[in-house]
Amino acid sequence: MIDLRTLREEPDVVRASQRARGEDEGVVDTLLSLDATRRSAIARADTLRAEQKQLGKKIGKASGEEREALLAQGKELAARVKAAESEQARASAEFDELYQRLPNLVRPGVPSGGEDDYVVLKHVGTPPEFDFTPRDHLELGEGLRAVDMERGAKVSGARFYFLTGIGAQLQLALLNMAAAQATANGFQLMIPPVLVRPEVMSGTGFLGAHASEVYQLPDEDLYLVGTSEVPLAGYHADEILELSAGPLRYAGWSSCFRREAGSYGKDTRGIIRVHQFDKVEMFVFCRPQEAQAEHERLLGWEEEMLAKIEVPYRVIDTAAGDLGSSAARKYDCEAWVPSQQTYRELTSTSDCTTYQARRLSVRYRDDDGRPQIAATLNGTLATTRWLVAILENHQQPDGSVRVPEAMRPFLGGREVLAPVGE
């Protein structure tokens, strides 16, 4: 949730954010009206409860006919209190429902518009030029006996796969390299639960516009996570953190699950868009005034990882309309995919300001010892999709794949992955 004071005192800021996202700015006036109704209902209920308390004291001192009259008055007042409390509950629920759906305020400078309105901040590296017809990652993976889509579909359905042999080793090498970089930079490595309670999934903002992406287990009232951002955000729910020494940084290694609702017909070949994948995700709790600098650090660590796999990439500033509801700003790193002759997302890092922490009640003590709402950020450090960029950019004419130098120690020193004969 955004800060309620901002909604009340700076409604034009909220309206501008809604316009930038392409969302209805009229929701601001609706919320202000609901807030006024709610506050009025609370004040009325408080006044009547105070009257009821005073009347109770009078009844305790009265006797005879006076007591009977006061008891009758008390009965009528109790009915009014009950009605006022019912109205308070109704007004509060109506306000909270809409308030919870209001997305985060975008940072100044974030591009307005939708999915195609991003701004390219920089290019790094040059797309390779092959003197042969390049294979796509699935053809390469099948030649290496690294990926088995057919049996994945047989066992689990479309958009599932097996990573086999060197494919499994390659993913473990990549994720171990990410884990090693994270711990070297002060992140605490975590293997979190991949099933979470509704209040944690909702608290991170994933049950709003992206609810259709989430797998639910209704009998257990649990959700499968699409990123370890979710359990890591909930790790300190309802706690007051010690942040005087700097941000708390976690790196979560987990399997992730996404329904890919609405993506039928898109990226059906290979492992670009699948229902299950593994990922190492960075997650940070910090003071709000540290968040923007921390966001740049997360982007830097992502770029450090991309340099290790030696692929060309670009960094984009995602447009407001393409941000998740929790994000105030998001940078994506997109790697070149030769078979598609385009850039595809490998990492994203989001500054969620105090939006998630306010919903999850994660606080810290300021310099005066007073509890304040913390800020949260997240960023991808490696994921299964990276195998696509590695295989395609480092392929050789015979279908073999050169192993990036930084990955070799995590792959037993292997320099080249050779096709496996029939």
Secondary structure as GFF3:
##gff-version 3
##sequence-region A 1 422
A	DSSP	alpha_helix	4	9	.	.	.	ID=ss1
A	DSSP	alpha_helix	11	21	.	.	.	ID=ss2
A	DSSP	alpha_helix	26	61	.	.	.	ID=ss3
A	DSSP	alpha_helix	64	101	.	.	.	ID=ss4
A	DSSP	beta_strand	119	124	.	.	.	ID=ss5
A	DSSP	alpha_helix	137	143	.	.	.	ID=ss6
A	DSSP	beta_strand	147	148	.	.	.	ID=ss7
A	DSSP	alpha_helix	149	156	.	.	.	ID=ss8
A	DSSP	beta_strand	162	163	.	.	.	ID=ss9
A	DSSP	alpha_helix	166	184	.	.	.	ID=ss10
A	DSSP	beta_strand	188	190	.	.	.	ID=ss11
A	DSSP	beta_strand	195	196	.	.	.	ID=ss12
A	DSSP	alpha_helix	198	203	.	.	.	ID=ss13
A	DSSP	three_ten_helix	211	213	.	.	.	ID=ss14
A	DSSP	beta_strand	215	217	.	.	.	ID=ss15
A	DSSP	beta_strand	222	224	.	.	.	ID=ss16
A	DSSP	alpha_helix	229	234	.	.	.	ID=ss17
A	DSSP	beta_strand	239	241	.	.	.	ID=ss18
A	DSSP	beta_strand	248	257	.	.	.	ID=ss19
A	DSSP	beta_strand	276	286	.	.	.	ID=ss20
A	DSSP	three_ten_helix	288	290	.	.	.	ID=ss21
A	DSSP	alpha_helix	291	309	.	.	.	ID=ss22
A	DSSP	beta_strand	313	317	.	.	.	ID=ss23
A	DSSP	three_ten_helix	320	322	.	.	.	ID=ss24
A	DSSP	beta_strand	329	337	.	.	.	ID=ss25
A	DSSP	beta_strand	342	351	.	.	.	ID=ss26
A	DSSP	alpha_helix	355	360	.	.	.	ID=ss27
A	DSSP	beta_strand	362	365	.	.	.	ID=ss28
A	DSSP	beta_strand	371	373	.	.	.	ID=ss29
A	DSSP	beta_strand	375	383	.	.	.	ID=ss30
A	DSSP	alpha_helix	386	393	.	.	.	ID=ss31
A	DSSP	beta_strand	401	402	.	.	.	ID=ss32
A	DSSP	three_ten_helix	405	411	.	.	.	ID=ss33
A	DSSP	beta_strand	416	417	.	.	.	ID=ss34
###
